[in-house]
């Protein structure tokens, strides 16, 4: 079940009218076919100190290839999601930071890339769908993070 990755095969079977053995076979098949790609824990970003959130439109000089944009965003752990988009902007970044000062620091780092012409930021004030993944169900784990390091919004827990 998408909403509860810890549900047992018996619980899923009871919900969908199958035996636990049949559910296990189907789950195994979905894992083999990459329908189910993993199991993660969801953590509220605020619980890890990520109190500021924004979306950033990125405008590039000429046509920066998506793979170059991907290289850049991988260098910023505060970027929780990034995608190329249609419209005026070339890309849209979902940024999480500890506070506005940290967000400003991240934005300045992004702007240092030579092919980035401009950015337009939109700070999140509140989530209208509080149960959505974007509202705070970011996959995260701070295991192995050095003491004093900023939390990483894009980490995963297996």
Buried (B, 14 or more C-beta within 10 A) or exposed (E): EEEEEEBEBBBBBBEEEBEBEBBBEBBEEEEEEEEBEEEBEEBEBEEBBBBBBBBBBBBBEEEBEEEEBEEBBEEBBBBBBBEBEEEEBBBBBBBBBBEEEBBEBBBEEBEEBEBBBEBEBEEBEEEEEEEEEBBBBBBBBBEEBEEEEBBBBBBEBE
